Amino acid sequence: MDNSPIDQSDSQRVAASELRQFVERIERLRGEMADLKEQEKEVFAELKSRGYMSRPIRTLIKERATDPDKLAEDQAVLEMYREALSS
């Protein structure tokens, strides 16, 4: 049996087809992610145009996505560090 790319077995062709489908799905997802990022930028631009600051909003969003116990721990440590620096 010849090992040239032209003389592929059926299993290799199926694997190539499956691989192509995975790659195309990832490419579509990346395109969707780029669209979502653009929409997010537009929302932040609108937020800024109404006088809100984006950094605190980003912090709030990050906090809301964090486990409450982990967030409480992080905030307690941060407060302890602040107190240590203000002494």
Protein Blocks (a to p, Z undefined) as FASTA:
>chain_A
ZZbfklccfklmmmmmmmmmmmmmmmmmmmmmmmmmmmmmmmmmmmmmnopafklmmmmm
mmmmpcfklmmmmmmmmmmmmmmmmZZ
